[in-house]
């Protein structure tokens, strides 16, 4: 997959959950801190989740990713009254590195009146319910290993927000020369979207429903809509 490069989180917007995924844009990143995978963690807008909420998060995580799923964050992460869980499948061939943990897959789930739904899934590609995010085209020749996941709570503007960074693991030894792409919860549209610092003005970037594919050195245009 070809993803757009962008720096790790150095700034953001108050009230938004930022997510970063490795890509191919400008690289002026700074290190942020993150917890190791835990079954609960207080969010910037709410108190620590109750034991029942922690159990609910773990059940939802395992339904989405299987019995090996680990819960990284659980609580009201974006919207008061709406519980969310950030769940991962760890990449067991690599140890944690500083504040970052290696993962194979990540899911962000929201508990709404109708039940838990998947808001974002990060595997070989990153998608929300509206399409692909954080890329210009799908690179079918890209060898996928996983991501380095880092989470931090930082003051953004006048509020303290949770930041998530996913950096592509480009080689089997865990090394990478990639930079990152940010994502944020956009309350206007009610879903996670790319937060693009490189565009003018910076802000959210819409999803791509049917991206072109790059395969065997050839760019294959998207199929026309039916």
Legacy VTK file of the C-alpha trace (Angstrom):
# vtk DataFile Version 3.0
C-alpha trace
ASCII
DATASET POLYDATA
POINTS 226 float
0.000 0.000 0.000
1.238 3.503 -0.720
0.299 5.864 2.075
0.867 9.571 2.255
3.841 10.762 4.308
3.351 13.244 7.103
5.003 14.060 10.374
4.191 12.526 13.727
1.907 14.627 15.791
3.391 17.993 16.529
0.115 19.881 16.702
-3.609 19.165 16.374
-7.013 20.579 17.085
-8.678 20.634 20.507
-11.371 18.050 20.936
-10.122 15.648 18.268
-8.568 12.233 18.452
-5.650 12.162 16.054
-4.436 9.033 14.384
-1.302 8.641 12.335
-0.551 6.025 9.739
2.718 5.632 7.880
2.932 7.267 4.506
4.839 9.391 2.034
4.617 13.103 2.878
6.858 15.604 4.628
8.739 14.198 7.631
9.297 16.546 10.595
8.186 14.231 13.368
8.599 14.400 17.122
8.449 11.530 19.568
5.297 11.128 21.591
4.630 8.829 24.519
2.292 5.902 24.710
1.201 3.245 27.181
1.823 -0.427 26.568
-1.366 -2.365 25.737
-3.666 -2.331 28.725
-7.299 -3.133 29.245
-8.185 0.388 30.311
-6.840 3.889 30.287
-8.453 7.211 31.161
-9.351 9.289 28.141
-8.780 13.045 27.865
-12.495 13.808 28.265
-13.628 11.290 30.877
-12.620 9.497 34.040
-11.191 6.004 34.021
-13.630 3.358 32.750
-15.423 1.138 35.225
-14.666 -2.562 35.522
-17.839 -3.333 33.570
-16.759 -0.963 30.793
-13.351 -2.631 30.716
-15.001 -6.035 30.354
-17.261 -4.690 27.599
-14.242 -3.288 25.764
-12.362 -6.575 25.949
-15.358 -8.557 24.695
-15.824 -6.128 21.798
-12.112 -6.232 20.976
-12.070 -10.029 20.819
-15.170 -10.115 18.660
-13.499 -7.762 16.196
-9.948 -9.164 16.189
-10.085 -12.586 17.834
-9.034 -13.999 21.184
-5.495 -12.585 20.941
-6.779 -8.998 20.806
-5.440 -6.542 23.352
-7.172 -3.372 24.520
-5.036 -0.249 24.320
-7.621 2.359 25.287
-11.167 2.093 26.620
-13.583 4.866 27.555
-15.251 7.994 26.216
-12.406 8.833 23.873
-14.159 11.396 21.673
-17.803 11.885 22.540
-19.253 12.181 26.059
-21.563 9.246 26.671
-20.150 7.164 23.779
-17.767 4.410 24.816
-14.917 3.491 22.479
-12.203 0.866 22.460
-8.890 0.842 20.614
-7.930 -2.808 20.127
-4.855 -4.342 18.510
-3.377 -7.631 17.433
0.255 -7.517 18.599
3.098 -8.342 16.231
4.805 -10.982 18.347
7.958 -11.277 16.232
9.175 -7.891 17.449
9.586 -6.517 20.993
8.285 -3.134 22.053
10.628 -0.258 21.277
10.607 2.588 23.761
7.089 3.978 23.833
6.014 2.099 20.696
4.510 -1.354 20.370
4.485 -3.449 17.166
1.047 -4.488 15.918
-0.394 -6.396 12.989
-3.843 -4.861 13.068
-5.882 -2.206 14.879
-9.610 -1.618 15.230
-11.420 1.328 16.766
-14.948 0.467 17.879
-17.751 2.703 19.154
-20.625 1.533 21.352
-23.766 3.155 19.999
-27.446 2.501 20.786
-27.515 -0.235 18.134
-24.378 -1.875 19.577
-20.662 -1.863 18.846
-19.619 -0.813 15.346
-16.233 -0.536 13.679
-15.241 3.097 13.100
-11.769 2.417 11.732
-9.782 -0.654 10.757
-6.030 -0.477 10.149
-4.528 -3.559 8.520
-2.812 -3.582 5.123
-4.951 -0.553 4.289
-6.800 1.862 6.554
-10.526 2.177 6.065
-13.574 3.669 7.696
-17.215 3.117 6.807
-16.975 5.635 3.942
-13.863 4.343 2.182
-10.058 4.314 2.215
-8.207 6.962 4.192
-4.588 8.041 4.349
-3.614 7.044 0.815
-3.681 8.220 -2.790
-3.589 4.742 -4.308
-3.291 1.123 -3.178
0.171 -0.350 -3.716
-0.414 -4.052 -4.350
3.347 -4.695 -4.435
3.877 -3.345 -0.912
5.036 -6.018 1.567
2.966 -5.557 4.694
4.477 -6.324 8.120
2.441 -4.151 10.473
2.803 -0.878 12.368
4.555 0.706 15.304
1.797 2.076 17.532
2.416 5.017 19.845
-0.181 6.811 21.967
0.152 10.020 23.950
-1.979 12.475 25.858
-0.894 16.024 25.072
-2.234 19.547 25.362
-3.580 20.642 21.995
-4.828 24.188 22.002
-6.677 24.595 25.283
-7.512 20.936 25.846
-5.754 17.671 26.555
-6.260 15.144 23.780
-5.246 11.584 22.977
-2.930 11.150 19.999
-2.338 7.895 18.140
0.501 7.249 15.711
0.856 4.288 13.368
4.178 3.992 11.581
4.627 1.394 8.839
7.032 -1.436 9.658
8.852 -1.634 6.343
11.347 -4.422 7.072
11.312 -7.731 8.955
13.715 -6.365 11.576
11.212 -3.627 12.458
13.075 -0.809 10.768
11.352 1.855 8.721
12.187 4.974 6.780
8.549 5.979 6.465
6.895 8.974 8.053
3.345 9.188 9.342
-0.137 10.242 8.376
-2.506 11.748 10.918
-6.128 10.834 11.432
-8.715 12.492 13.627
-12.256 12.024 14.794
-14.236 14.545 12.774
-17.367 15.414 14.791
-18.910 17.188 11.797
-19.207 13.994 9.739
-19.096 11.579 12.680
-16.147 9.412 11.618
-12.364 9.243 11.537
-10.715 11.008 8.629
-7.210 11.927 7.593
-5.948 15.129 9.184
-3.784 16.690 6.483
-1.142 19.187 7.593
0.308 19.403 4.083
-2.780 20.914 2.475
-3.602 24.611 2.651
-5.504 25.180 4.820
-4.715 22.119 6.878
-7.657 20.037 7.991
-9.654 16.946 7.209
-9.285 15.093 3.925
-12.174 13.111 2.467
-12.079 9.375 1.929
-11.396 7.651 -1.391
-14.115 5.129 -2.158
-12.462 3.499 -5.183
-8.720 4.258 -5.331
-6.456 3.304 -8.232
-4.045 0.392 -7.739
-0.311 0.225 -8.406
0.793 -3.268 -9.427
3.851 -4.526 -11.261
5.048 -1.004 -11.967
1.760 -0.030 -13.589
-0.894 2.309 -12.233
-4.291 0.717 -12.764
-7.109 3.276 -12.793
-10.184 2.595 -10.672
-13.078 0.804 -12.262
-15.873 3.140 -13.374
-18.803 3.293 -10.972
-21.631 0.925 -11.759
LINES 1 227
226 0 1 2 3 4 5 6 7 8 9 10 11 12 13 14 15 16 17 18 19 20 21 22 23 24 25 26 27 28 29 30 31 32 33 34 35 36 37 38 39 40 41 42 43 44 45 46 47 48 49 50 51 52 53 54 55 56 57 58 59 60 61 62 63 64 65 66 67 68 69 70 71 72 73 74 75 76 77 78 79 80 81 82 83 84 85 86 87 88 89 90 91 92 93 94 95 96 97 98 99 100 101 102 103 104 105 106 107 108 109 110 111 112 113 114 115 116 117 118 119 120 121 122 123 124 125 126 127 128 129 130 131 132 133 134 135 136 137 138 139 140 141 142 143 144 145 146 147 148 149 150 151 152 153 154 155 156 157 158 159 160 161 162 163 164 165 166 167 168 169 170 171 172 173 174 175 176 177 178 179 180 181 182 183 184 185 186 187 188 189 190 191 192 193 194 195 196 197 198 199 200 201 202 203 204 205 206 207 208 209 210 211 212 213 214 215 216 217 218 219 220 221 222 223 224 225
